[in-house]
Amino acid sequence: MKDVSSFADESGISKSSPCYTIGILNVPTEYLPEFNFHIEEIYKNSGVRGEIKWEKIRKSAGQINLCLNILKYLLSSPCTFHAISVSKAPYNKWHKDEENAFFTTYNLLLRQSSKGLHANCKVYIDQKSTKYPKQDEVMQIITNHMLAKLPTSSKIEHVNMENSKLHWGLQAVDIITGAVNSGYHLYFNPQAQMQDAKKIAISRMAAILGWDQLVYDTMPNDMFNIWHFPVQTTAIPATRAIIPNYTVPMLTREEFEQLTGN
């Protein structure tokens, strides 16, 4: 059985967001050195300083192109991406206990992203303060219990909270997860306050997936899957296949200035 390194992060937990998204990026462990090399090269060529984060996509063409290059690379690589995008309003458990609701969806996503891998998965999640200090151990136990009920050979070997500065995988998944959640956020509130750079990045990332907007769920797709949750939100606004378009161009500084007036 193969080994997989899985990197997970979330976006949209703040009170102001109508939705949150958890994303998991699965990298075959034997491919991890090549993955790290490519993400580092994309980073070096972007002009971005410090850690790669969706939060930093604010004011330049280079920041936008970083997002586009990461998405294009992931779609053409042996890596897989799975996300659960949760609309808070119809998710009853969210209104009773937000942390419990959050980790319920985290476990559901871990099961979904792991079951088709037929692998031993080492899961690295971005550091997060929780009421229970051994939450990562609980996630491992619960997810393995769910996987044991499925006709799959996948197993979660461990779940560790890690410093994202130490893992290119955590930084890459931060970008994709942040973009997916921000696109969904704009669906619920088109007038939401958001930097122009993020809106441009979202639009072009949608085009790379073959979409007109970054608001859809998928078929599901084994390579790049977005799951709208709870069930009342499935296929809203629509379910779409992923049809990668690698010809979507990078953004020039002049284009960025024209689009933003900066």
Order of alpha helices (4+ residues) and beta strands (2+ residues): beta-beta-alpha-alpha-beta-alpha-alpha-beta-alpha-beta-alpha-alpha-beta-alpha
